[in-house]
Amino acid sequence: MARPDDFLRHGDPAERRDELRRYIGPNADSFLPVYDRMQAKQSSALPWTGFCWPAFFLGPVWFFYRKLWLFAGLLCAIILAVALIPKLPPISGLIVSFISARMARWLYLTDAMKRLEALRETGQINRPGAIERAGGVSKPAAWISGIIFGLLYAVTLGLVVYAISEGYPPPQ
């Protein structure tokens, strides 16, 4: 089974960096300093990865855009759970956004390293376009998830405004 630490420990670091750049696609330069820290430690353990503003503001949409399907779905479930659990402080959603933004680049890079190692194990790493197809971004997933989340926020806001206009107390 492919592991990110195998990616870090074996092979030429410059070649691996180039593979990551090709895999990541748009904005690869914002991810490579995190890879450099991992490479220096020879470990994929969670480093301080900076803050990913798009992941903070867009949440699951950013993860869908980056093809992190499982984490995007998990984040949707967490956001829904936080919204539905009564008596949670309003800051809970902000905390979820903050944590996902702190982990975003690390999650993406560890996923990328696993996928690149899997391509290497199956001998597909040298096939033309294999790295780019495995990685990159999904604009349709970003648009679809963005529209869905936008509609959900609009409906929620509409329901809150309607409830207040009907005399119900505002949510606290």
SULJO-V786712 format. One record per run of one state. SS is the DSSP state (helix for helix, strand for strand, loop for the rest). FROM is the first residue (numbers start at 1). TO is the last residue. If there is no record, write none. Layout:
SS	FROM	TO
SS	FROM	TO
//
This chain:
loop	1	3
helix	4	9
loop	10	12
helix	13	24
loop	25	28
helix	29	41
loop	42	52
helix	53	58
loop	59	59
helix	60	65
loop	66	68
helix	69	84
loop	85	90
helix	91	121
loop	122	129
helix	130	134
loop	135	138
helix	139	165
loop	166	172
//
